[in-house]
Amino acid sequence: MNTEKQIEFDKVKEMWENLAVTEGARERIRGVSIYLEEGELKKQLRDTTNARNMIEKLGTPPLQSVTELKEIMAAAEKGACLTPFCLERVETALVAVKRLRDYLCRGKRCENPLAYYEENLDAVDSLREEIGRQIRGGLVDDYATRELAQLRGQITKCEEQMKQKAEQIMRSNKASMADHFCTLRNGRVCVPVKRECKQKVAGSVIDKSATGSTLFIEPSGVAKIYEELQMLKIGEENEVYNILYTLSAMVASAAPVMDENIKMIEKLDFIFSKGKLSMDMDAVEPAINTERYIVFKDARHPLMEQKISVPLQFEIGGDVRGIVITGPNTGGKTVAIKTVMLNCMMAQCGLHVTCQEADLCMNSAYLGDIGDGQNIAENLSTFSAHITNVLKVLGELDKDSFVIMDELGSGTDPTEGMGIAVAILEELKKSGALFLVTTHYPEVKEYASKTPGMVNARMTFDKDTLMPAYQMVIGEAGESCAFYIADRLGMPQEMLRVAIEAAYGAEAVGSYHFQNRGSVPGRGTANRIVKSKKAKSRTDIGARYQRGDSVMVYPDKKIGIVCEPANEKGVLRVQMPDKKIWINHKRVRLHVAAAQLYPADYDFSIIFDTVENRKIRHDMNRKYTEETIRCEE
């Protein structure tokens, strides 16, 4: 049972989390739960109010992510040598701490209590200034130390001397040069010498051109200066490492202070994120009580647009521990109970609530059963899921709990569902908890009206416009308005009368006045099913045409005589005036049946057989013969 998800507090948390800057604050928001100690809850609400006030007067606080800083501090504490990039990140974080301190100091002029958190922040000015002086642009600055400045000055001087020496050699050996300028090869200053003039320039061959016609030679005089340069660069590297290790040690020594800074930044980020959320939702600080009563004036759902949300007036407590809400479908019952519980839970998590005024009690637990809960994978029907959730709720609640249940007793036989709904209400009443339930059962409304500690409430509905007004009226029972809705949507009066009589008896029919007078809609407009025609069997096709039938052959419309009935493929043979043809039965129509043209025992071989075949057949009937009857193609 996840009440937070049922009432959509998880979506509020997601909005809240997106307003935080640091990962630590986001993690705390994801794990936030209701405060059960009154003093701590009131402190959290004051923090939210103070954060909002400071943001409204001074703007958004200069907070920044500290995730990267945590990793850098951990490396420094292990004795690692931090890179210039990492040191610059430390400096940036310290600058952010200083800006945050300045922001909070300005808040002191507004007498905002949050401003005094600046005393817990330390910008470590000495470390910040030292890093800023020695590290610039991701590198150790030339003037970080006097030694480094001297070394880099000598390096520059050596590099210039190497270039001058190379140019001097080129001027002295113009005829041997392949080009007019010196170049760098593998970090060495070289002159381009023609291959055939190699012996004229003393030095080492460092590289050659792609064709091999030019050799790049480092002159001997340049090589001596190069060796001196390498010694200077080794000295520079050692000095740079010395500076980086010194700064890393300073960062490590400041680790305890930086850890406190990080914790304070994450704490302030958490607090200010609540203030930002309050501003975004146009929320207010609620009053908190422990007397078990809840009052909302002009409450609205935090996730609904303020322009379209209808304010909700709500009150429970004292002698009234439970409210049974009834009303039409889409009338806002579920939204109403979600609005009440969601705002109560937000308040008990230290957040402001979306209303004009609120006085809310603290609750030990928020329990609910909303939605059908149907789960095919777990073999749960709607009713089974409801009962499973209800039993969990009844097993966890106590006198300080707050419970909401939607569509109590739904999902099963109405009579049995009504009985179960009454039994659940009885258990809720015995527990002493505050509870809100919605239902459509008239018997449940009657039970609530007669039971001490319970009252009915209804969601208003305009029968003329068929529109819900989304207003809750406590103390009055509502009706589902199903008949009026069905009437406005076009259901005929004949059907409505049958429905009312079945529901409330014949005497109740006269108390309803409907607008629509239409009749039961016709039943001839629906799509019709078209059955496929049964295919004719080959036996039927063969029986249609007998030997000797006179038929007309299409499309030529010529007359022929059937000499062989249709076979299993529906093809028959027809004697035309000059030949015999095979033709599909669909291209043939009966002209005159054989029975009308010939006697019953007529010998059709006279028409269809050749003279030779008839003679052979005659001989076969009289004696033995070796002749054979020839079939025509």
Protein Blocks (a to p, Z undefined) as FASTA:
>chain_A
ZZklmnommmmmmmmmmmpmbfklmmmmmmgccdfbfklmmmmmmmmmmmmmmmmmnopa
ddddfklmmmmmmmmmnopacdfklmmmmmmmmmmmmmmmmmmmmmmmnopaklmmmmmp
cehlmlmmmmmmmpgghiacfklpmklmmmmmmmmmmmmmmmmmmmmmmmmmmmlpcbfb
dcdeehiacddddfklmmmpgcddfbdcfkopaccdddfklmmmmmmmmmmmmmmmmmmm
mmmmmmmmmmmmmmmmmmmmmmmmmmmmmmmmmmmmmmmnopadddddfeopacdehiac
fkbcfklpccddddeehjllbdcdeddehiommmmmmmmmmmmmmmmnopacddfbdcdd
ddfbdcddedjhiafklopafklmmmmmmmmmmmmgcfkbccddehehihiafklmmmmm
mmmmmmmmmnopacddddfbfklmmmmmmpghiacddddddfklopaehiacehiacdek
lmmmmmmnopafklmmmmmmmmnojklmmmpccfblcdcddfklbccdddddddddfklm
mmmpcghiacdddfklpacddfbdcdfkopacdddfkbccdddfklpccfbdfklmpcfk
lcfklmmpcfklmmmmmmmmmmccfbdcdddZZ
